Amino acid sequence: MGILRLMNTVIWGTASTGKTTQLAAQAAQILKEKENAQILFLGFQERLGDEFIGLLRLHDGDAGRLANLSFQAFCLNIVRQFASKMDFPIPVALVSVSEELALCLWLAIGKPESPENIRDALAQIRRLKADVVTPEDYIQDDKHAPQHDTVAWLYPAYQDHLNQLGVMDAADVIMGCVRILEEIPEAGAAVAKAYKQIIVDNAESCTEAQWRILTLLAKSGASLAIGIDQNITPATHHTDTWANTTFIHTKETFQLPAAVAIAVQSLMSQPTAKTDVDPITYFIGYNDREEADYIATEITNQRRMAKASFHDIGIVYRSQAQCHYIMDSLEKHAVPYVVLGKSIAYSNSVLGDLIGYLRLIENPRHQVALIQVLRQSPYQFPGESLAILRDHMGRHQLNDSCQFEIWPDLPDRQLDMLRMVLSLIHDLRSAYAEHNNIKTLLAEVMSSSGYSAMLENDDTLSSIEDLENLETYIQNLEEDTPLEGLLADVLLTSYDQKERSGDVVSLVNAKNLLGRRFRTVFVCGLEEGIFPHYSAQFDTQVLADEKIHFYRSITRATQSLYLTSAFERSLYGQVNAEDLSRWVLAFPKEILDCAVSAKLQNTDLYKKLADNGFPCRIVEPTKTVEETAATIYTVGDWVSHPTFGNGVIQECAGELDQLMLTIAFGDEARTLMAKYAPLTPCAASSASGDAPLLLDNTSPGSGAEPLEKQSSSRQSREDEDNPHVG
């Protein structure tokens, strides 16, 4: 291992083959051999760096000598350190994402451009910067004429205005770091001298600009160690130009379940080894409600059978529209959960914009809400007008009719828009006072504010998903939800619940899986139009991205993988029947255990599966929560507790997630909450006090620990408050 620290190292392989572990072992060895060595970890999320530090400690590495920086923070340090030798603003000041959009909208005033076009153009500008394409590079292409291409005139104007303001956006920082490493040799040399090794895991996520930074650091003498998933990016991508580079293939340490490994080979069009493996369970429900109930029931069974704790289980979804049925079913089955990564619909940016209108409907004198509304599309008040209005509202209040007695000194155009907004708020307040229906109110706000039209006219994937999220959220609201309750719920909901909270199931969007692993994974919504997303049929790049999301989804499972689909799915008040996902149907039939709802037995879908050789078995619809609660525990049943031993249930009180069990353990009776108590069915205990005969225990080779080995961890959880988190 010692020689590796003097060379560049590329550790490549497919998912779950131990790339990160090897990087950590190598880093630990270097820290042991070189007493004063420092190592730099460059990550894409802070969480990934924290997890790497944990692996480093497992290999007895000194985590105190590892610097954990994001790519953005590293580049910002370089830019600030060498800004005086470049034409960068001093001090280096950054603009926020919202300020980037506000600036572009301001530049578009007087041009025949819609706000949607400007949003799309800004997104493309960010992609161009990530590919190290300057405004000059872009407009030199004859295909990009300013009179026909929004980006062709906006990109130079946007960049010029940033320079005039003396600020940089996030992409400028990355590009600035590239320029510094290219033009100032001592910059790369300083980094190489400071760190014995620079580690980049999940390097397949690097943009072109980030790859260029790594290549320049390698040329400067820095020792790089990267982990890269060969199924997403070739191991030689850029690294073939690095001198003194050794490549390590990790396929010999494959850690995925055998059936998942074959599925990966099939997905990536690689030769598959047909072996006798435990198949992947593929459930096809009659509708999305049955799909969600199946998932919740399987999770409940795994927990009861001691095959997995809640925190060992991850549910991967692709569309926010799926999330509500799943969460509803988890709640009814008393399964605690947390949403990781991007949160559910009412925390996304689109409804976040509508919150300004809702705040004003609740309180027209809410100054911050009025400023928020006027900053966004379609009004786009410039900063100086907002400053005038802010100052005016500090001295003059709106009356009950949402009007000023004395109006602010604004330009005529902005004053007319202000009157229009306040008149709209007054009308919406009056209408809500009459119908008192939150669904109707939200629909009116979407229509009156122009958000529905803006998103409907925009065919980008982001806008399509925003509209899906918003309509799904409104559809699932109760009509009598009070406005103040809705606002309190929204404002108290965390946008990004980064950490798991206790023993809970994790719901993760397929786009936020990087670095996550679970013992058991459910990948749901596997139909054309859901996963892959329906916009993929129009864009090959979107389809390629969807394939990567699916690849990462199935490779998150370390022991068990479940795939689920629904024959019918309710979206936006309509029931749709889509084809099953192309990826699942392309898997070798031998690795799938198709469990099909009994309601589908006489359908063309079932016949098609059978005719194509898929081994299908019929399963009855899952029981209702009430039936499940009534049959799991009954008076007279014998159960085993890892701490109290075996006992007999004397009383069942309460329903559903509030079910309380009174159990006689020998001479002592205890009352336990069923959803948290780690109980396992067992045979009746003999008078001699022998240990109970456990029923339905983990099967040989399942990988689950014996119950007696889990007693200490379960005891620590028994009295733990474990509320619903999601």
Secondary structure in CASP SS format (residue, H / E / C, confidence):
PFRMAT SS
TARGET T0000
AUTHOR 0000-0000-0000
METHOD secondary structure of the structure
MODEL  1
M C 1.00
G H 1.00
I H 1.00
L H 1.00
R H 1.00
L H 1.00
M C 1.00
N E 1.00
T E 1.00
V E 1.00
I E 1.00
W E 1.00
G E 1.00
T C 1.00
A C 1.00
S C 1.00
T C 1.00
G C 1.00
K H 1.00
T H 1.00
T H 1.00
Q H 1.00
L H 1.00
A H 1.00
A H 1.00
Q H 1.00
A H 1.00
A H 1.00
Q H 1.00
I H 1.00
L H 1.00
K H 1.00
E H 1.00
K C 1.00
E C 1.00
N C 1.00
A C 1.00
Q C 1.00
I E 1.00
L E 1.00
F E 1.00
L E 1.00
G E 1.00
F C 1.00
Q C 1.00
E H 1.00
R H 1.00
L H 1.00
G H 1.00
D H 1.00
E H 1.00
F H 1.00
I H 1.00
G H 1.00
L H 1.00
L H 1.00
R H 1.00
L H 1.00
H C 1.00
D C 1.00
G C 1.00
D C 1.00
A H 1.00
G H 1.00
R H 1.00
L E 1.00
A E 1.00
N E 1.00
L E 1.00
S E 1.00
F H 1.00
Q H 1.00
A H 1.00
F H 1.00
C H 1.00
L H 1.00
N H 1.00
I H 1.00
V H 1.00
R H 1.00
Q H 1.00
F H 1.00
A H 1.00
S H 1.00
K H 1.00
M C 1.00
D C 1.00
F C 1.00
P C 1.00
I C 1.00
P C 1.00
V C 1.00
A C 1.00
L E 1.00
V C 1.00
S C 1.00
V H 1.00
S H 1.00
E H 1.00
E H 1.00
L H 1.00
A H 1.00
L H 1.00
C H 1.00
L H 1.00
W H 1.00
L H 1.00
A C 1.00
I C 1.00
G C 1.00
K C 1.00
P C 1.00
E C 1.00
S C 1.00
P H 1.00
E H 1.00
N H 1.00
I H 1.00
R H 1.00
D H 1.00
A H 1.00
L H 1.00
A H 1.00
Q H 1.00
I H 1.00
R H 1.00
R H 1.00
L H 1.00
K H 1.00
A H 1.00
D C 1.00
V C 1.00
V C 1.00
T C 1.00
P H 1.00
E H 1.00
D H 1.00
Y H 1.00
I H 1.00
Q C 1.00
D C 1.00
D C 1.00
K C 1.00
H C 1.00
A C 1.00
P C 1.00
Q C 1.00
H C 1.00
D C 1.00
T H 1.00
V H 1.00
A H 1.00
W H 1.00
L H 1.00
Y H 1.00
P H 1.00
A H 1.00
Y H 1.00
Q H 1.00
D H 1.00
H H 1.00
L H 1.00
N H 1.00
Q H 1.00
L H 1.00
G C 1.00
V C 1.00
M E 1.00
D C 1.00
A H 1.00
A H 1.00
D H 1.00
V H 1.00
I H 1.00
M H 1.00
G H 1.00
C H 1.00
V H 1.00
R H 1.00
I H 1.00
L H 1.00
E H 1.00
E H 1.00
I C 1.00
P H 1.00
E H 1.00
A H 1.00
G H 1.00
A H 1.00
A H 1.00
V H 1.00
A H 1.00
K H 1.00
A H 1.00
Y C 1.00
K C 1.00
Q E 1.00
I E 1.00
I E 1.00
V E 1.00
D C 1.00
N C 1.00
A H 1.00
E H 1.00
S H 1.00
C C 1.00
T C 1.00
E H 1.00
A H 1.00
Q H 1.00
W H 1.00
R H 1.00
I H 1.00
L H 1.00
T H 1.00
L H 1.00
L H 1.00
A H 1.00
K H 1.00
S C 1.00
G C 1.00
A C 1.00
S C 1.00
L E 1.00
A E 1.00
I E 1.00
G E 1.00
I E 1.00
D E 1.00
Q C 1.00
N C 1.00
I C 1.00
T C 1.00
P C 1.00
A C 1.00
T C 1.00
H C 1.00
H C 1.00
T H 1.00
D H 1.00
T H 1.00
W C 1.00
A C 1.00
N C 1.00
T E 1.00
T E 1.00
F E 1.00
I E 1.00
H E 1.00
T C 1.00
K H 1.00
E H 1.00
T H 1.00
F C 1.00
Q C 1.00
L C 1.00
P C 1.00
A H 1.00
A H 1.00
V H 1.00
A H 1.00
I H 1.00
A H 1.00
V H 1.00
Q H 1.00
S H 1.00
L H 1.00
M C 1.00
S C 1.00
Q C 1.00
P C 1.00
T C 1.00
A C 1.00
K C 1.00
T C 1.00
D C 1.00
V C 1.00
D C 1.00
P C 1.00
I E 1.00
T E 1.00
Y E 1.00
F E 1.00
I E 1.00
G E 1.00
Y E 1.00
N E 1.00
D H 1.00
R H 1.00
E H 1.00
E H 1.00
A H 1.00
D H 1.00
Y H 1.00
I H 1.00
A H 1.00
T H 1.00
E H 1.00
I H 1.00
T H 1.00
N H 1.00
Q H 1.00
R H 1.00
R H 1.00
M C 1.00
A C 1.00
K C 1.00
A C 1.00
S C 1.00
F H 1.00
H H 1.00
D H 1.00
I E 1.00
G E 1.00
I E 1.00
V E 1.00
Y E 1.00
R C 1.00
S C 1.00
Q H 1.00
A H 1.00
Q H 1.00
C H 1.00
H H 1.00
Y H 1.00
I H 1.00
M H 1.00
D H 1.00
S H 1.00
L H 1.00
E H 1.00
K H 1.00
H C 1.00
A C 1.00
V C 1.00
P C 1.00
Y E 1.00
V E 1.00
V E 1.00
L E 1.00
G C 1.00
K E 1.00
S C 1.00
I C 1.00
A H 1.00
Y H 1.00
S H 1.00
N C 1.00
S H 1.00
V H 1.00
L H 1.00
G H 1.00
D H 1.00
L H 1.00
I H 1.00
G H 1.00
Y H 1.00
L H 1.00
R H 1.00
L H 1.00
I H 1.00
E H 1.00
N C 1.00
P C 1.00
R C 1.00
H C 1.00
Q H 1.00
V H 1.00
A H 1.00
L H 1.00
I H 1.00
Q H 1.00
V H 1.00
L H 1.00
R H 1.00
Q C 1.00
S C 1.00
P C 1.00
Y C 1.00
Q C 1.00
F C 1.00
P C 1.00
G H 1.00
E H 1.00
S H 1.00
L H 1.00
A H 1.00
I H 1.00
L H 1.00
R H 1.00
D H 1.00
H H 1.00
M H 1.00
G C 1.00
R C 1.00
H C 1.00
Q C 1.00
L E 1.00
N C 1.00
D C 1.00
S C 1.00
C C 1.00
Q C 1.00
F E 1.00
E C 1.00
I C 1.00
W C 1.00
P C 1.00
D C 1.00
L C 1.00
P C 1.00
D H 1.00
R H 1.00
Q H 1.00
L H 1.00
D H 1.00
M H 1.00
L H 1.00
R H 1.00
M H 1.00
V H 1.00
L H 1.00
S H 1.00
L H 1.00
I H 1.00
H H 1.00
D H 1.00
L H 1.00
R H 1.00
S H 1.00
A H 1.00
Y H 1.00
A H 1.00
E H 1.00
H H 1.00
N C 1.00
N C 1.00
I H 1.00
K H 1.00
T H 1.00
L H 1.00
L H 1.00
A H 1.00
E H 1.00
V H 1.00
M H 1.00
S H 1.00
S H 1.00
S H 1.00
G C 1.00
Y H 1.00
S H 1.00
A H 1.00
M H 1.00
L H 1.00
E H 1.00
N C 1.00
D C 1.00
D C 1.00
T C 1.00
L H 1.00
S H 1.00
S H 1.00
I H 1.00
E H 1.00
D H 1.00
L H 1.00
E H 1.00
N H 1.00
L H 1.00
E H 1.00
T H 1.00
Y H 1.00
I H 1.00
Q H 1.00
N C 1.00
L C 1.00
E C 1.00
E C 1.00
D C 1.00
T C 1.00
P C 1.00
L H 1.00
E H 1.00
G H 1.00
L H 1.00
L H 1.00
A H 1.00
D H 1.00
V H 1.00
L H 1.00
L H 1.00
T C 1.00
S C 1.00
Y C 1.00
D E 1.00
Q C 1.00
K C 1.00
E C 1.00
R C 1.00
S C 1.00
G C 1.00
D C 1.00
V C 1.00
V E 1.00
S E 1.00
L E 1.00
V E 1.00
N E 1.00
A H 1.00
K H 1.00
N H 1.00
L C 1.00
L C 1.00
G C 1.00
R C 1.00
R C 1.00
F E 1.00
R E 1.00
T E 1.00
V E 1.00
F E 1.00
V E 1.00
C C 1.00
G C 1.00
L C 1.00
E E 1.00
E C 1.00
G E 1.00
I C 1.00
F C 1.00
P C 1.00
H E 1.00
Y H 1.00
S H 1.00
A H 1.00
Q H 1.00
F C 1.00
D C 1.00
T H 1.00
Q H 1.00
V H 1.00
L H 1.00
A H 1.00
D H 1.00
E H 1.00
K H 1.00
I H 1.00
H H 1.00
F H 1.00
Y H 1.00
R H 1.00
S H 1.00
I H 1.00
T C 1.00
R C 1.00
A E 1.00
T E 1.00
Q E 1.00
S E 1.00
L E 1.00
Y E 1.00
L E 1.00
T E 1.00
S E 1.00
A E 1.00
F E 1.00
E E 1.00
R E 1.00
S E 1.00
L E 1.00
Y C 1.00
G C 1.00
Q E 1.00
V E 1.00
N E 1.00
A C 1.00
E C 1.00
D C 1.00
L E 1.00
S C 1.00
R H 1.00
W H 1.00
V H 1.00
L H 1.00
A C 1.00
F C 1.00
P C 1.00
K H 1.00
E H 1.00
I H 1.00
L E 1.00
D E 1.00
C E 1.00
A E 1.00
V E 1.00
S E 1.00
A H 1.00
K H 1.00
L H 1.00
Q C 1.00
N C 1.00
T C 1.00
D H 1.00
L H 1.00
Y H 1.00
K H 1.00
K H 1.00
L H 1.00
A H 1.00
D H 1.00
N C 1.00
G C 1.00
F C 1.00
P C 1.00
C E 1.00
R E 1.00
I E 1.00
V E 1.00
E C 1.00
P C 1.00
T C 1.00
K C 1.00
T C 1.00
V H 1.00
E H 1.00
E H 1.00
T H 1.00
A H 1.00
A H 1.00
T H 1.00
I H 1.00
Y C 1.00
T C 1.00
V C 1.00
G C 1.00
D C 1.00
W E 1.00
V E 1.00
S E 1.00
H E 1.00
P C 1.00
T C 1.00
F C 1.00
G E 1.00
N E 1.00
G E 1.00
V E 1.00
I E 1.00
Q E 1.00
E E 1.00
C E 1.00
A E 1.00
G C 1.00
E C 1.00
L H 1.00
D H 1.00
Q H 1.00
L C 1.00
M E 1.00
L E 1.00
T E 1.00
I E 1.00
A E 1.00
F E 1.00
G C 1.00
D C 1.00
E E 1.00
A E 1.00
R E 1.00
T E 1.00
L E 1.00
M E 1.00
A C 1.00
K C 1.00
Y C 1.00
A C 1.00
P C 1.00
L C 1.00
T E 1.00
P E 1.00
C E 1.00
A C 1.00
A C 1.00
S C 1.00
S C 1.00
A C 1.00
S C 1.00
G C 1.00
D C 1.00
A C 1.00
P C 1.00
L C 1.00
L E 1.00
L C 1.00
D C 1.00
N C 1.00
T C 1.00
S C 1.00
P C 1.00
G C 1.00
S C 1.00
G C 1.00
A C 1.00
E C 1.00
P C 1.00
L H 1.00
E H 1.00
K H 1.00
Q H 1.00
S H 1.00
S H 1.00
S H 1.00
R H 1.00
Q H 1.00
S H 1.00
R H 1.00
E H 1.00
D C 1.00
E C 1.00
D C 1.00
N C 1.00
P C 1.00
H C 1.00
V C 1.00
G C 1.00
END
